[in-house]
Amino acid sequence: MKVLNLYAGIGGNRKLWPKDAEITAVEIEPKIAEIYQKFFPGDKIVIADAHQYLLEHYKEFYFIWSSPPCPTHSGTNNFLNPQGIIRYPDMKLYEEIIFLKHFCECKWVVENVKSYYEPLIQPHEAGRHYFWSNFYIPDTPIKMQIGRMNGETQRRERSYKLDKLGVGGGGIRDDLLRNCVNPKLGLHVFNCAFKEKQNTLTLEEEHAHTGPSGLQ
């Protein structure tokens, strides 16, 4: 099964996907791509603009996951704008949704945070996320969807072991973790795409999937 993982980051969404999947991960930042490669040495990592890569390679895959940058869509704009940080929403998000909806024949999903505005295209909602897809994604009772929320950061730092990979502390690690999709949510969405039995993983079961680096 050939899978395309766009805007891959350090691979939170991909962590619990099937081991037999043939995954191509696209990440534009070389240092982040290097971390991803250490976590997933069997994946093909491409350092490139994910938005353009999708346009050129979408026909080559059986499943596509895209997580375009979310800051310009998130609720933080409600207080950043009065502070003088004024920006348009990055409409590449909707470019990809519309493109995939009309031209992509494989299973696909586009993930983003819940926006500060009414979505222009109706998404599925799961936890603190919006999902646009060509398959149904029900909500799921997975707690703490985003790394910084409710004291989750320390537990996820232990799981991902970023310090052992030489990743700087404080804000750098926080940013990497905050941009991760909860692995259990990533698995839930993957299973929905292929109508497999959906797994509700306990914390112990999730850890059973982790190797020496904290990821599989």
C-alpha positions in Angstrom: 0.0 0.0 0.0 1.6 3.3 -1.1 0.8 6.1 1.3 1.7 9.8 0.9 2.2 11.7 4.2 2.3 15.5 3.4 3.6 18.2 5.7 5.0 15.2 7.7 6.6 17.0 10.6 8.0 14.3 13.0 5.3 11.9 12.1 2.7 11.9 14.9 -0.2 10.9 12.7 1.9 8.1 11.1 3.2 6.5 14.3 0.6 3.7 14.5 -0.1 3.1 10.8 0.4 -0.5 9.6 4.0 -1.6 9.3 3.6 -3.0 5.8 2.5 0.4 4.4 5.0 1.9 1.9 5.1 5.5 3.0 6.5 8.6 1.3 6.8 11.6 3.7 7.2 15.1 2.5 8.6 17.8 4.8 10.1 21.1 3.7 12.4 21.7 6.7 15.6 19.6 6.5 16.1 19.4 10.2 12.6 18.2 10.9 12.9 15.7 8.0 16.0 14.4 9.6 14.2 13.7 12.9 11.4 12.0 11.0 13.8 9.8 9.2 15.4 8.7 12.5 11.9 7.8 13.8 10.9 6.0 10.6 14.0 4.7 8.8 11.9 2.6 6.5 10.0 5.5 5.0 11.0 7.5 2.0 11.5 11.1 3.0 11.4 13.9 0.5 12.5 17.4 1.4 10.2 19.5 -0.8 7.1 21.8 -0.9 4.3 19.4 0.0 1.7 21.6 -1.8 3.5 21.3 -5.1 4.5 17.6 -4.5 0.8 16.7 -4.1 0.0 18.3 -7.5 2.7 16.4 -9.3 2.4 13.0 -7.6 -1.2 12.5 -6.3 -1.9 9.7 -8.9 0.9 7.5 -7.5 -0.7 6.7 -4.1 -3.4 4.5 -2.5 -3.9 6.8 0.5 -3.0 10.5 0.9 -2.8 12.4 4.2 -2.2 16.2 4.2 -1.8 18.5 7.2 -1.2 22.0 5.8 0.1 24.6 8.2 -2.6 25.7 10.6 -1.6 28.9 12.4 -3.4 31.3 10.0 -6.6 29.3 10.5 -6.5 28.7 14.2 -8.4 30.6 17.0 -5.3 32.4 18.1 -5.9 34.9 15.3 -8.8 36.2 17.5 -6.2 37.8 19.9 -3.2 38.1 17.6 -5.1 40.5 15.2 -5.7 43.1 17.9 -2.0 42.9 18.8 -1.0 43.9 15.3 -0.3 40.4 13.9 -2.5 40.7 10.8 -2.6 38.0 8.2 -4.9 36.3 5.7 -5.8 32.7 6.1 -3.5 30.6 3.9 -5.9 29.3 1.3 -3.7 26.5 0.2 -5.7 24.5 2.6 -8.9 24.9 0.5 -6.9 24.6 -2.8 -5.9 21.1 -1.7 -9.4 20.1 -0.5 -11.0 21.2 -3.8 -8.3 19.6 -5.9 -8.4 16.3 -4.2 -12.2 16.2 -4.1 -12.5 16.6 -7.9 -9.4 14.8 -9.2 -8.1 12.3 -6.7 -9.4 8.7 -7.0 -7.6 7.2 -4.0 -8.6 7.6 -0.4 -7.5 11.0 0.9 -7.8 13.2 4.0 -6.9 16.8 4.8 -6.4 17.7 8.5 -6.4 21.1 10.2 -7.3 22.7 13.5 -10.7 24.0 14.1 -10.8 27.5 12.5 -11.7 30.8 14.0 -14.2 31.3 11.1 -17.0 29.1 9.8 -15.3 26.5 7.4 -15.9 27.3 3.8 -16.3 23.5 3.1 -18.0 21.4 5.7 -15.5 19.1 7.5 -15.8 16.1 9.8 -14.9 17.0 13.3 -12.9 14.7 15.6 -11.5 16.1 18.9 -9.9 19.5 18.3 -9.5 18.8 14.5 -11.3 19.3 11.2 -11.0 16.6 8.6 -12.0 16.8 5.0 -12.0 13.5 3.2 -13.7 11.2 0.7 -14.7 8.8 3.5 -16.6 9.1 6.7 -14.7 10.0 9.9 -16.8 9.8 13.1 -15.7 11.5 16.2 -13.7 9.4 18.7 -13.2 9.6 22.4 -9.4 10.2 22.3 -8.3 12.6 25.0 -5.7 15.3 24.7 -5.6 15.7 20.9 -2.8 18.3 20.9 0.4 17.9 22.8 0.4 21.1 24.9 -3.1 20.6 26.2 -3.8 19.3 29.7 -0.2 18.5 30.7 0.3 16.2 27.8 3.6 17.7 26.7 5.8 15.9 29.3 4.3 12.4 28.5 4.8 12.9 24.8 8.3 14.2 25.2 9.1 10.9 27.0 7.4 9.0 24.1 9.2 10.8 21.3 12.5 11.1 23.1 13.4 14.3 21.2 16.2 15.1 23.7 18.0 11.9 22.8 18.0 13.0 19.1 19.7 16.2 20.0 16.6 18.4 19.5 16.8 21.6 21.5 14.7 22.1 24.6 11.8 24.4 25.5 10.1 26.1 22.6 11.6 24.0 19.9 10.4 20.7 21.3 7.1 22.2 22.2 6.5 23.4 18.6 7.3 19.9 17.2 5.0 18.2 19.6 2.2 20.8 19.2 2.2 20.2 15.5 1.8 16.4 15.9 -1.5 14.7 15.4 -2.2 12.3 18.3 -1.1 8.9 17.0 -4.3 7.2 18.1 -6.3 9.8 16.1 -4.0 9.1 13.1 -4.8 5.4 13.4 -8.5 6.1 13.8 -8.6 8.1 10.6 -6.5 5.5 8.7 -8.8 2.7 9.8 -11.9 4.8 8.7 -10.4 5.1 5.2 -10.3 1.3 4.8 -13.4 0.5 6.9 -11.3 -1.7 9.3 -12.3 -2.4 12.8 -11.6 0.8 14.7 -9.2 0.4 17.6 -9.5 2.3 20.9 -5.9 2.0 22.2 -5.1 2.3 25.8 -1.9 4.1 26.9 -0.2 0.8 27.5 -1.2 -0.5 24.1 0.2 2.7 22.4 3.5 2.2 24.3 3.6 -1.4 23.1 4.0 -0.1 19.6 7.0 2.1 20.4 10.5 1.0 19.8 13.9 2.3 21.2 13.3 5.7 19.7 9.7 6.0 21.0 8.2 5.5 17.6 7.7 2.7 15.1 
